[in-house]
């Protein structure tokens, strides 16, 4: 009986294996599966360098690796995520939530963030493939190469170099994430048009909601659905509106989330390449290249549209930032600039004239304009032609290319071989250009070096490169780039402040003070410059003057954590430990992740002999930064005074293992060893401490090491 049971199980397993094997064979015989596999493979290979990319000092710090709101998935952090930028066009909680999940499981490993961006981009490409199959089957049912044309459109979308910014830039998760929900919802609507099952509308509207919570650009989806109705030659009537009722309800909710019904504009801050300024107030009149007037909005908008369309087809001179063109500043309209507007008017006129005769052209023009209009209305501070704005709009251009291919092959069927060669060459060019462009986004230095090469007369390419070198601990190289930026544009309070910080880091405190003075003279409400000037005065021992600067910074920005920490350090140097503890506590209250403040507060408590209070502060500092050697030394010192010599010895060992030239830690470890009766070990540590520059160790050597 048992033997029969075993034999039966064996047959069942064999049958399941055979069934699975047959299923796999059938799958690989399916043309659509093979096309999808090809699309996934070429996209993955084209984006292969992305796995070597790091974060870049261009909003990645503000939104990801310096963003404390994504540091957990508890109620407080999730609540903060859904409150951030609420009632403003920058509301995107789903994006922040995705980063929070990544941080929870993988910390700040950039490979994870880039990998997930790429996965979303690949999924979006597959969605485009499926969408195009449905649309082409409806509008060109007799054409036998529909799947191939759909694959071409999806490949153009997937491999286009203008997509690199959205995929290789970690912070642009919003592009690929909103697009995933946007395209999924669009696909479900197409399914509804084919099978009339209303659940597709309901589920699609929910996906539309997720898209809205990822990026405000998704607000265009209902208009795109009506545009599909036009392409499908559906008559405009009340039924079209009623069937989309769930979408319209979500749309109204989206308007509410984005603050359209409220005077509150959310916590929107000014951004600048490599330098985020949200903790202090800056007068926009001083913002670099913030034009005081627009000579002709229509011409400028037309110029941008023409440039975006051209770049979608022939991506040349791609850059993280594109400077404003001359026409943006002209008071008098030049005749040559009218050409941009004439081209747009001609395209719109053609779309109207061909309204019923050829809906493809009208659909293409309308799709692109509907998707790009939200961007055209944005204020311009940095770059007017960012590639990321083309992520979905460029799909219209690639759809038109696909329709042109169908038209040509219908007219001249024999041209399919020559046309096929051209298409392969074109896609290969896209793939190679994408592969190389991704390398530019490898890190901040490569990104902004590319910018200075593309636009050598653009000052903030050098200022951004300087900021990147400064963050990487290379102040000398930072100063060289700040000098270049100031030669091109001398009136830059941001750059003078940054150069002052670089000079501070190389020990040129007087030079730093001069730069901070210039920065403050240009922008009297620049709280960060006051804080940094206070830091230099602190090092120079100018304590009363340092306190004045910190006070000014805090009056401007009462929640400025860094200024509280700086002022606390002044009180600590002056022996006012109670006052320093109050300031360090204010710092921590405003920024619970400010590691140094915990260590500083622990030190002040230790100076007041409150060792029981000091140790928990050092514990938090070490938990937040396991490599913080000062915290290990401070905790060891507190344990030493509590006569926990073994515990103190352990902390000093860790501190020295992380910094073999930490003179004070050697001295303190010597004290711990001496109390543990390890006299030879104590003398060896004191001698090491003295040789490393800690002169107080000499007394111990003379008294105990004879």
C-alpha positions as CSV (number, residue, x, y, z in Angstrom):
1,X,0.0,0.0,0.0
2,X,2.8,2.4,1.0
3,X,4.8,1.5,-2.1
4,X,1.7,2.3,-4.3
5,X,1.3,5.6,-2.6
6,X,5.0,6.5,-3.2
7,X,4.7,5.4,-6.8
8,X,1.6,7.5,-7.3
9,X,3.3,10.6,-5.8
10,X,6.2,10.0,-8.1
11,X,4.0,9.8,-11.2
12,X,2.2,13.0,-10.1
13,X,5.5,14.9,-9.7
14,X,6.7,13.6,-13.1
15,X,3.4,14.7,-14.7
16,X,3.7,18.2,-13.1
17,X,7.3,18.5,-14.4
18,X,6.2,17.4,-17.9
19,X,3.3,19.9,-17.8
20,X,5.6,22.7,-16.7
21,X,8.2,21.8,-19.4
22,X,5.5,21.9,-22.0
23,X,4.2,25.2,-20.7
24,X,7.7,26.7,-21.0
25,X,8.1,25.4,-24.5
26,X,4.7,26.9,-25.5
27,X,5.6,30.2,-24.0
28,X,8.8,30.4,-26.0
29,X,6.8,29.7,-29.1
30,X,4.6,32.7,-28.4
31,X,5.7,35.7,-30.5
32,X,4.4,38.3,-28.1
33,X,6.4,36.7,-25.3
34,X,9.5,36.6,-27.3
35,X,9.1,40.2,-28.3
36,X,8.5,41.2,-24.7
37,X,11.6,39.2,-23.7
38,X,13.6,41.1,-26.4
39,X,12.3,44.4,-25.1
40,X,13.3,43.6,-21.5
41,X,16.7,42.3,-22.5
42,X,17.8,45.3,-24.7
43,X,16.5,47.7,-22.1
44,X,18.4,46.0,-19.3
45,X,21.6,45.9,-21.3
46,X,21.3,49.5,-22.4
47,X,20.9,50.6,-18.8
48,X,23.6,48.2,-17.4
49,X,25.9,51.0,-16.2
50,X,23.2,52.3,-13.8
51,X,24.2,49.6,-11.3
52,X,27.5,51.4,-10.7
53,X,25.9,54.8,-10.1
54,X,25.8,56.6,-6.8
55,X,23.5,59.3,-5.5
56,X,24.2,62.7,-6.9
57,X,24.3,66.0,-5.0
58,X,21.3,67.4,-6.9
59,X,18.1,66.9,-4.9
60,X,19.1,63.3,-4.0
61,X,20.3,64.6,-0.7
62,X,17.2,66.7,0.0
63,X,14.7,63.9,-0.9
64,X,16.6,60.7,-0.2
65,X,19.9,60.4,1.7
66,X,19.3,63.5,3.8
67,X,15.6,63.1,4.2
68,X,14.7,62.0,7.7
69,X,11.0,61.5,6.9
70,X,11.9,58.2,5.0
71,X,13.9,56.8,7.9
72,X,11.2,54.5,9.2
73,X,7.8,52.9,8.5
74,X,6.2,53.6,11.9
75,X,3.1,55.7,12.3
76,X,5.1,58.9,12.8
77,X,7.2,58.6,9.7
78,X,4.3,57.5,7.5
79,X,2.2,60.3,8.8
80,X,5.1,62.7,8.0
81,X,5.3,61.3,4.5
82,X,1.6,61.9,3.8
83,X,1.7,65.4,5.3
84,X,4.8,66.6,3.4
85,X,3.9,69.2,0.7
86,X,0.1,68.4,1.2
87,X,-2.1,71.0,-0.6
88,X,0.7,71.8,-3.1
89,X,1.6,70.6,-6.6
90,X,4.6,68.9,-5.1
91,X,2.5,66.4,-3.2
92,X,3.9,62.9,-3.9
93,X,3.5,60.6,-0.8
94,X,3.7,57.3,-2.8
95,X,7.2,58.2,-4.0
96,X,8.4,59.0,-0.5
97,X,6.7,55.8,0.8
98,X,8.6,53.7,-1.9
99,X,11.9,55.3,-0.6
100,X,10.9,54.6,3.0
101,X,10.4,50.9,2.2
102,X,13.8,50.7,0.4
103,X,15.5,52.5,3.4
104,X,13.8,50.1,5.9
105,X,15.2,47.0,4.1
106,X,18.4,48.2,2.5
107,X,19.4,51.5,4.1
108,X,21.0,54.0,1.7
109,X,22.4,51.6,-0.8
110,X,22.1,53.5,-4.1
111,X,22.1,50.3,-6.2
112,X,18.7,49.4,-4.7
113,X,17.2,52.8,-5.6
114,X,18.6,52.7,-9.2
115,X,17.6,49.1,-9.7
116,X,14.0,49.8,-8.7
117,X,13.9,52.8,-11.0
118,X,15.1,50.5,-13.9
119,X,12.5,47.8,-13.0
120,X,9.7,50.4,-13.2
121,X,11.1,51.7,-16.5
122,X,11.1,48.2,-18.0
123,X,7.6,47.6,-16.8
124,X,6.5,50.9,-18.3
125,X,8.1,49.8,-21.6
126,X,6.1,46.6,-21.5
127,X,2.9,48.5,-20.8
128,X,3.6,50.8,-23.8
129,X,4.0,47.6,-25.9
130,X,0.6,46.2,-24.7
131,X,-1.1,49.6,-25.1
132,X,0.2,50.1,-28.7
133,X,-0.9,46.6,-29.7
134,X,-4.5,47.4,-28.6
135,X,-4.5,50.8,-30.2
136,X,-3.0,49.7,-33.5
137,X,-5.3,46.7,-33.7
138,X,-8.2,49.1,-33.4
139,X,-7.1,51.8,-35.9
140,X,-5.1,49.6,-38.4
141,X,-6.7,46.2,-38.1
142,X,-5.7,45.1,-41.6
143,X,-2.0,45.7,-41.1
144,X,-0.2,42.4,-40.6
145,X,2.9,43.8,-38.8
146,X,1.1,45.5,-35.9
147,X,3.0,43.6,-33.2
148,X,6.3,44.6,-34.8
149,X,5.3,48.3,-35.0
150,X,4.1,48.2,-31.4
151,X,7.5,46.7,-30.5
152,X,9.2,49.5,-32.4
153,X,7.3,52.2,-30.5
154,X,7.9,50.5,-27.2
155,X,11.6,50.2,-28.0
156,X,11.9,53.8,-29.0
157,X,10.2,54.7,-25.7
158,X,12.4,52.4,-23.7
159,X,15.8,53.1,-25.3
160,X,15.5,56.8,-25.9
161,X,18.4,58.7,-24.2
162,X,16.0,61.4,-23.0
163,X,14.7,58.8,-20.6
164,X,18.0,58.4,-18.8
165,X,17.4,61.4,-16.5
166,X,14.2,59.8,-15.2
167,X,15.8,56.4,-14.7
168,X,19.4,57.1,-13.7
169,X,18.6,59.9,-11.3
170,X,17.4,58.3,-8.1
171,X,15.2,61.2,-7.1
172,X,13.2,61.0,-10.3
173,X,11.4,57.9,-9.0
174,X,8.3,60.1,-9.4
175,X,8.6,59.9,-13.2
176,X,8.8,56.2,-13.5
177,X,6.4,55.5,-10.7
178,X,3.6,57.9,-11.7
179,X,4.0,56.6,-15.3
180,X,3.6,53.0,-14.2
181,X,0.2,53.7,-12.6
182,X,-0.7,56.1,-15.5
183,X,0.1,53.6,-18.2
184,X,-1.6,50.7,-16.2
185,X,-4.7,52.8,-15.9
186,X,-4.6,53.7,-19.6
187,X,-4.3,50.0,-20.5
188,X,-7.3,49.1,-18.4
189,X,-9.4,51.8,-20.1
190,X,-8.4,50.3,-23.5
191,X,-9.5,46.9,-22.2
192,X,-12.8,48.5,-21.1
193,X,-13.3,49.9,-24.6
194,X,-12.8,46.3,-26.0
195,X,-14.8,44.3,-23.5
196,X,-17.1,46.8,-21.8
197,X,-16.4,45.4,-18.4
198,X,-16.8,48.3,-16.0
199,X,-14.4,46.8,-13.4
200,X,-11.6,48.0,-15.7
201,X,-12.8,51.6,-15.2
202,X,-13.0,51.1,-11.4
203,X,-9.6,49.6,-11.1
204,X,-8.2,52.0,-13.6
205,X,-9.5,55.0,-11.6
206,X,-7.8,53.6,-8.4
207,X,-4.5,53.3,-10.3
208,X,-5.1,56.9,-11.5
209,X,-5.3,57.9,-7.9
210,X,-2.0,56.3,-7.1
211,X,-0.5,58.0,-10.1
212,X,-1.8,61.4,-8.8
213,X,-0.1,60.6,-5.4
214,X,3.1,60.1,-7.3
215,X,3.4,63.2,-9.5
216,X,1.0,66.0,-10.3
217,X,1.6,65.5,-14.1
218,X,-0.8,62.5,-13.8
219,X,-3.6,65.0,-13.6
220,X,-3.7,64.9,-17.5
221,X,-4.9,61.3,-17.7
222,X,-8.7,62.0,-18.0
223,X,-8.0,64.3,-21.0
224,X,-5.9,61.5,-22.5
225,X,-8.8,59.1,-22.1
226,X,-11.1,61.5,-24.0
227,X,-8.4,61.8,-26.6
228,X,-8.4,58.0,-27.1
229,X,-12.2,58.2,-27.6
230,X,-11.5,60.7,-30.4
231,X,-8.9,58.4,-31.9
232,X,-11.4,55.6,-31.8
233,X,-14.0,57.9,-33.5
234,X,-16.4,57.8,-30.6
235,X,-19.0,60.5,-30.6
236,X,-18.7,63.1,-27.8
237,X,-21.8,62.8,-25.6
238,X,-22.8,62.6,-22.0
239,X,-22.2,58.8,-22.0
240,X,-18.4,59.4,-22.4
241,X,-18.5,61.6,-19.3
242,X,-20.7,59.2,-17.2
243,X,-18.6,56.2,-17.9
244,X,-15.5,58.0,-16.7
245,X,-17.2,59.2,-13.5
246,X,-14.8,57.3,-11.2
247,X,-11.8,59.0,-13.0
248,X,-13.5,62.4,-12.6
249,X,-14.1,61.8,-8.9
250,X,-10.4,60.9,-8.4
251,X,-9.5,64.0,-10.5
252,X,-11.4,66.3,-8.1
253,X,-9.6,64.6,-5.2
254,X,-6.3,65.2,-6.9
255,X,-7.2,68.9,-7.3
256,X,-7.8,69.0,-3.6
257,X,-4.5,67.3,-2.7
258,X,-2.6,69.7,-4.9
259,X,-4.2,72.8,-3.2
260,X,-6.3,74.0,-6.0
261,X,-9.2,74.7,-3.6
262,X,-6.9,76.2,-0.9
263,X,-4.8,79.3,-0.4
264,X,-2.2,77.1,1.3
265,X,0.7,76.3,-1.1
266,X,2.5,73.6,0.9
267,X,6.1,73.5,2.1
268,X,7.6,74.3,-1.3
269,X,11.3,75.4,-1.2
270,X,13.7,76.9,-3.7
271,X,16.1,74.4,-5.2
272,X,19.4,75.0,-6.9
273,X,21.8,72.5,-8.5
274,X,23.8,71.0,-5.7
275,X,22.5,73.4,-3.1
276,X,19.1,73.1,-1.5
277,X,17.8,76.1,0.4
278,X,14.8,75.3,2.5
279,X,16.0,76.0,6.0
280,X,16.6,79.6,5.4
281,X,14.7,82.3,3.5
282,X,16.1,83.7,0.3
283,X,14.7,86.6,-1.7
284,X,13.7,85.3,-5.1
285,X,14.8,88.5,-6.7
286,X,18.4,87.4,-6.1
287,X,17.9,83.9,-7.5
288,X,20.4,83.1,-10.3
289,X,18.8,83.8,-13.8
290,X,15.4,84.6,-12.4
291,X,14.3,86.9,-15.2
292,X,12.4,89.9,-14.2
293,X,10.1,89.7,-17.3
294,X,9.1,87.4,-20.1
295,X,9.3,89.0,-23.6
296,X,6.9,86.7,-25.2
297,X,5.4,83.7,-23.4
298,X,4.0,82.2,-26.6
299,X,7.4,82.3,-28.4
300,X,9.2,80.9,-25.4
301,X,6.7,78.1,-25.0
302,X,6.9,77.3,-28.7
303,X,10.7,77.3,-28.6
304,X,10.6,74.8,-25.7
305,X,8.1,72.5,-27.4
306,X,10.1,72.5,-30.7
307,X,13.3,71.7,-28.8
308,X,11.6,68.8,-26.9
309,X,10.1,67.3,-30.0
310,X,13.5,67.6,-31.8
311,X,15.4,66.0,-28.9
312,X,12.9,63.1,-28.7
313,X,13.9,62.2,-32.2
314,X,17.5,63.3,-32.3
315,X,18.8,63.5,-28.8
316,X,21.9,65.8,-28.9
317,X,23.7,67.8,-26.3
318,X,21.8,66.2,-23.4
319,X,22.5,68.0,-20.1
320,X,21.3,68.0,-16.5
321,X,20.7,71.8,-17.0
322,X,20.0,73.9,-20.1
323,X,20.6,77.7,-19.8
324,X,17.9,80.0,-20.8
325,X,18.1,81.1,-24.4
326,X,18.7,84.7,-25.5
327,X,15.0,85.1,-26.7
328,X,13.8,84.7,-23.1
329,X,15.3,88.0,-22.1
330,X,14.6,90.1,-25.2
331,X,12.2,93.1,-24.8
332,X,11.7,93.3,-28.6
333,X,10.6,90.2,-30.5
334,X,13.0,89.2,-33.2
335,X,11.6,87.9,-36.5
336,X,13.7,84.7,-36.4
337,X,12.2,83.9,-33.0
338,X,8.7,83.9,-34.6
339,X,9.6,80.7,-36.5
340,X,9.1,78.7,-33.3
341,X,5.6,80.0,-32.9
342,X,4.9,79.6,-36.6
343,X,5.8,75.9,-36.5
344,X,3.5,75.3,-33.6
345,X,0.6,77.2,-35.3
346,X,1.2,75.2,-38.5
347,X,1.1,71.9,-36.6
348,X,-2.1,72.9,-34.8
349,X,-3.7,74.1,-38.1
350,X,-2.9,70.8,-39.7
351,X,-4.4,68.9,-36.8
352,X,-7.6,70.9,-37.1
353,X,-7.8,70.5,-40.9
354,X,-7.2,66.8,-40.6
355,X,-9.6,66.5,-37.6
356,X,-11.7,63.7,-39.3
357,X,-9.6,62.7,-42.2
358,X,-6.5,61.7,-40.3
359,X,-7.0,61.5,-36.6
360,X,-3.6,60.1,-35.9
361,X,-1.9,63.4,-36.4
362,X,-4.4,65.3,-34.3
363,X,-4.1,62.6,-31.6
364,X,-0.3,62.9,-31.6
365,X,-0.3,66.7,-31.4
366,X,-2.9,66.8,-28.7
367,X,-1.3,64.0,-26.6
368,X,2.0,65.7,-26.6
369,X,0.6,69.2,-25.8
370,X,-1.8,67.9,-23.1
371,X,1.1,66.1,-21.3
372,X,3.5,68.9,-21.6
373,X,1.2,71.8,-20.6
374,X,1.7,71.3,-16.8
375,X,5.4,71.8,-17.3
376,X,5.0,74.9,-19.5
377,X,3.2,76.6,-16.6
378,X,6.0,76.0,-14.1
379,X,8.3,78.8,-12.9
380,X,11.8,78.4,-14.3
381,X,14.8,78.7,-12.0
382,X,17.3,76.2,-13.3
383,X,16.6,74.5,-16.6
384,X,13.8,75.1,-19.1
385,X,14.4,72.0,-21.2
386,X,14.8,69.1,-18.7
387,X,14.8,65.7,-20.3
388,X,12.6,64.3,-17.4
389,X,9.6,66.2,-18.6
390,X,9.6,64.1,-21.8
391,X,9.1,60.8,-20.1
392,X,5.5,60.3,-21.1
393,X,5.0,63.2,-23.7
394,X,7.7,61.7,-26.0
395,X,5.5,58.6,-26.4
396,X,3.3,60.7,-28.8
397,X,6.4,61.3,-31.0
398,X,7.3,57.6,-31.1
399,X,3.6,56.7,-31.8
400,X,3.7,59.0,-34.8
401,X,6.9,57.4,-36.0
402,X,5.2,54.0,-35.8
403,X,2.3,55.2,-37.8
404,X,4.6,56.7,-40.4
405,X,6.3,53.3,-40.7
406,X,2.9,51.7,-41.3
407,X,2.0,54.3,-43.9
408,X,5.3,53.8,-45.7
409,X,5.1,50.0,-45.7
410,X,1.5,50.1,-47.0
411,X,2.5,52.4,-49.8
412,X,5.8,50.6,-50.6
413,X,5.8,47.0,-49.2
414,X,9.2,46.2,-50.8
415,X,10.9,48.9,-48.6
416,X,10.4,46.7,-45.5
417,X,14.0,45.3,-45.7
418,X,15.7,48.7,-46.2
419,X,13.4,50.2,-43.6
420,X,14.2,47.3,-41.2
421,X,17.9,48.1,-41.5
422,X,17.3,51.8,-40.8
423,X,15.2,50.9,-37.8
424,X,17.8,48.6,-36.4
425,X,20.5,51.3,-36.9
426,X,18.3,53.9,-35.3
427,X,17.5,51.8,-32.2
428,X,21.2,50.8,-31.9
429,X,22.1,54.5,-31.9
430,X,19.5,55.1,-29.1
431,X,20.8,52.2,-27.1
432,X,24.5,53.2,-27.4
433,X,23.6,56.9,-26.6
434,X,21.6,55.8,-23.5
435,X,24.5,53.5,-22.4
436,X,26.9,56.4,-22.5
437,X,24.6,58.9,-21.0
438,X,24.0,56.8,-17.9
439,X,27.7,57.0,-17.2
440,X,27.4,60.7,-16.9
441,X,25.0,60.2,-13.9
442,X,27.5,58.0,-12.1
443,X,28.2,60.6,-9.4
444,X,28.0,64.3,-8.8
445,X,31.5,65.0,-10.2
446,X,30.9,63.3,-13.5
447,X,27.4,64.9,-13.8
448,X,28.5,68.5,-13.3
449,X,31.8,68.1,-15.2
450,X,29.6,67.1,-18.1
451,X,27.6,70.3,-17.6
452,X,30.6,72.5,-17.6
453,X,31.8,70.9,-20.8
454,X,28.4,71.3,-22.5
455,X,28.0,74.9,-21.3
456,X,31.4,76.3,-20.2
457,X,30.0,79.8,-19.8
458,X,27.3,78.7,-17.4
459,X,28.3,79.8,-13.9
460,X,26.2,77.3,-11.8
461,X,27.8,74.3,-13.5
462,X,31.0,75.3,-11.7
463,X,29.2,76.3,-8.5
464,X,27.4,72.9,-8.5
465,X,30.7,71.1,-9.1
466,X,32.2,73.1,-6.3
467,X,29.4,71.9,-4.0
468,X,30.0,68.3,-5.0
469,X,33.8,68.5,-4.3
470,X,33.0,70.2,-0.9
471,X,30.6,67.4,0.1
472,X,33.2,64.8,-0.9
473,X,35.8,66.4,1.4
474,X,37.9,68.1,-1.3
475,X,37.7,71.8,-0.3
476,X,40.7,72.9,-2.4
477,X,39.1,71.7,-5.7
478,X,35.8,73.2,-4.5
479,X,37.4,76.6,-4.2
480,X,38.8,76.4,-7.7
481,X,35.3,75.8,-9.1
482,X,33.7,78.5,-6.9
483,X,36.3,80.9,-8.2
484,X,35.3,80.0,-11.8
485,X,31.6,80.5,-11.0
486,X,32.3,83.9,-9.5
487,X,34.3,85.0,-12.5
488,X,31.3,84.3,-14.7
489,X,28.8,85.9,-12.3
490,X,30.2,87.9,-9.4
491,X,26.9,88.5,-7.6
492,X,26.2,85.2,-6.0
493,X,25.5,85.1,-2.2
494,X,25.2,81.3,-2.4
495,X,28.6,80.8,-3.9
496,X,30.4,83.2,-1.5
497,X,28.8,81.3,1.4
498,X,29.9,77.9,-0.1
499,X,33.4,79.2,-0.8
500,X,33.6,80.5,2.8
501,X,32.7,77.0,4.0
502,X,35.5,75.5,1.8
503,X,38.0,78.0,3.2
504,X,36.9,77.2,6.7
505,X,37.6,73.5,6.0
506,X,41.2,74.2,4.9
507,X,41.8,76.4,8.0
508,X,41.6,79.8,6.2
509,X,39.2,81.2,8.8
510,X,39.8,84.8,8.0
511,X,39.2,84.2,4.3
512,X,36.0,82.3,5.2
513,X,34.8,85.3,7.3
514,X,35.4,87.7,4.3
515,X,33.3,85.4,2.0
516,X,30.5,85.1,4.6
517,X,30.5,88.9,5.0
518,X,30.1,89.3,1.2
519,X,27.3,86.7,1.1
520,X,25.4,88.5,3.9
521,X,25.9,91.9,2.3
522,X,24.3,90.6,-0.9
523,X,21.5,88.7,0.9
524,X,20.9,90.0,4.4
525,X,18.4,87.2,5.2
526,X,20.7,84.4,4.4
527,X,20.5,82.5,7.7
528,X,23.0,79.8,6.6
529,X,25.7,82.4,6.0
530,X,25.2,83.8,9.5
531,X,25.4,80.3,10.9
532,X,28.6,79.5,9.0
533,X,30.2,82.8,10.0
534,X,29.4,81.9,13.6
535,X,31.2,78.5,13.1
536,X,34.4,80.3,11.9
537,X,34.2,82.8,14.8
538,X,33.8,79.8,17.2
539,X,37.0,78.3,16.0
540,X,38.8,81.6,16.3
541,X,37.6,82.0,19.9
542,X,35.4,85.0,19.1
543,X,32.6,83.6,21.3
544,X,30.4,86.7,21.8
545,X,30.5,87.5,18.1
546,X,29.7,83.9,17.2
547,X,26.7,84.0,19.6
548,X,25.4,87.1,17.8
549,X,25.6,85.4,14.4
550,X,23.8,82.3,15.7
551,X,21.1,84.4,17.3
552,X,20.5,86.2,14.0
553,X,20.2,82.9,12.2
554,X,17.8,81.6,14.8
555,X,15.7,84.7,14.7
556,X,15.3,84.2,10.9
557,X,14.7,80.5,11.2
558,X,13.6,79.4,14.8
559,X,13.9,75.7,13.7
560,X,17.5,75.9,12.4
561,X,19.0,72.9,14.1
562,X,22.6,73.5,13.0
563,X,22.5,77.0,14.6
564,X,21.4,75.6,17.9
565,X,24.2,73.1,17.8
566,X,26.7,75.8,17.0
567,X,25.6,78.1,19.8
568,X,25.5,75.2,22.2
569,X,29.2,74.5,21.3
570,X,30.0,78.2,22.2
571,X,28.3,77.8,25.6
572,X,30.2,74.6,26.1
573,X,33.6,76.3,25.3
574,X,32.7,79.1,27.7
575,X,31.9,76.6,30.5
576,X,28.1,77.4,30.4
577,X,27.2,73.7,30.3
578,X,23.5,74.1,31.3
579,X,23.0,76.6,28.5
580,X,24.7,74.3,26.1
581,X,22.5,71.4,27.0
582,X,19.4,73.5,26.4
583,X,20.7,74.4,22.9
584,X,21.7,70.9,22.0
585,X,18.2,69.7,23.1
586,X,16.6,72.4,20.9
587,X,18.8,71.1,18.0
588,X,17.7,67.5,18.6
589,X,14.0,68.5,18.9
590,X,14.2,70.1,15.5
591,X,16.3,67.3,13.9
592,X,16.2,64.0,15.8
593,X,18.9,62.6,13.4
594,X,21.5,65.3,14.2
595,X,24.2,62.9,15.5
596,X,26.8,65.4,16.7
597,X,24.2,67.1,18.9
598,X,23.7,63.9,20.9
599,X,27.4,63.5,21.4
600,X,27.8,67.2,22.3
601,X,25.0,67.0,24.8
602,X,26.6,63.9,26.3
603,X,29.9,65.8,26.7
604,X,28.2,68.7,28.5
605,X,26.4,66.3,30.8
606,X,29.7,64.6,31.5
607,X,31.3,67.9,32.4
608,X,28.5,68.4,34.9
609,X,29.3,64.9,36.3
610,X,26.0,63.6,35.0
611,X,27.5,60.4,33.6
612,X,24.2,58.5,33.9
613,X,22.6,61.1,31.6
614,X,25.6,61.3,29.3
615,X,25.7,57.6,28.4
616,X,22.2,57.4,26.8
617,X,23.1,60.4,24.6
618,X,26.3,58.7,23.4
619,X,24.3,55.5,22.8
620,X,21.9,57.3,20.5
621,X,24.8,58.9,18.6
622,X,26.4,55.5,18.1
623,X,23.2,54.0,17.0
624,X,22.7,56.7,14.4
625,X,26.3,56.5,13.3
626,X,28.2,53.3,14.3
627,X,31.5,54.9,13.0
628,X,31.3,58.0,15.2
629,X,34.6,57.7,17.1
630,X,34.1,60.7,19.3
631,X,30.9,59.1,20.7
632,X,32.7,55.9,21.6
633,X,35.5,57.9,23.3
634,X,32.9,60.0,25.2
635,X,30.9,57.0,26.3
636,X,34.1,55.3,27.4
637,X,35.0,58.4,29.4
638,X,31.6,58.3,31.2
639,X,32.0,54.6,32.0
640,X,35.5,55.3,33.3
641,X,34.1,57.8,35.8
642,X,31.5,55.3,36.8
643,X,34.3,52.9,37.5
644,X,33.1,50.5,34.7
645,X,36.7,50.0,33.5
646,X,36.0,47.0,31.4
647,X,33.2,48.7,29.6
648,X,35.3,51.8,29.1
649,X,38.2,49.7,27.7
650,X,35.8,48.2,25.2
651,X,34.7,51.6,23.9
652,X,38.2,52.9,23.7
653,X,39.3,49.8,21.8
654,X,36.5,50.5,19.2
655,X,37.4,54.2,19.0
656,X,41.0,53.3,18.3
657,X,40.2,50.6,15.8
658,X,38.2,53.2,13.8
659,X,40.9,55.9,14.1
660,X,44.4,54.6,14.9
661,X,45.6,58.2,15.4
662,X,43.1,59.2,18.1
663,X,45.5,60.5,20.7
664,X,42.9,61.2,23.4
665,X,41.4,57.7,23.1
666,X,44.9,56.2,23.6
667,X,45.3,58.3,26.8
668,X,41.9,57.3,28.1
669,X,42.5,53.6,27.3
670,X,45.7,53.9,29.2
671,X,43.8,55.1,32.3
672,X,41.3,52.2,32.0
673,X,44.1,49.7,31.7
674,X,45.9,51.2,34.7
675,X,42.8,50.7,36.8
676,X,42.6,47.1,35.5
677,X,46.2,46.6,36.7
678,X,47.5,46.3,33.2
679,X,50.4,48.8,33.9
680,X,52.6,47.9,30.9
681,X,49.6,48.3,28.5
682,X,48.7,51.6,30.1
683,X,52.2,52.9,29.6
684,X,52.3,51.8,26.0
685,X,49.0,53.7,25.4
686,X,50.2,56.9,27.1
687,X,53.4,56.9,25.1
688,X,51.3,56.4,21.9
689,X,49.1,59.3,23.0
690,X,52.1,61.6,23.6
691,X,53.7,60.7,20.3
692,X,50.4,61.6,18.6
693,X,50.4,65.1,20.1
694,X,48.5,64.8,23.4
695,X,51.0,66.5,25.7
696,X,49.1,65.9,28.9
697,X,50.1,62.2,28.6
698,X,53.6,63.2,29.7
699,X,52.6,63.5,33.3
700,X,51.3,60.0,33.5
701,X,54.4,58.7,31.8
702,X,56.6,60.4,34.3
703,X,54.6,59.3,37.3
704,X,53.7,55.7,36.4
705,X,56.1,54.5,33.7
706,X,59.5,54.7,35.3
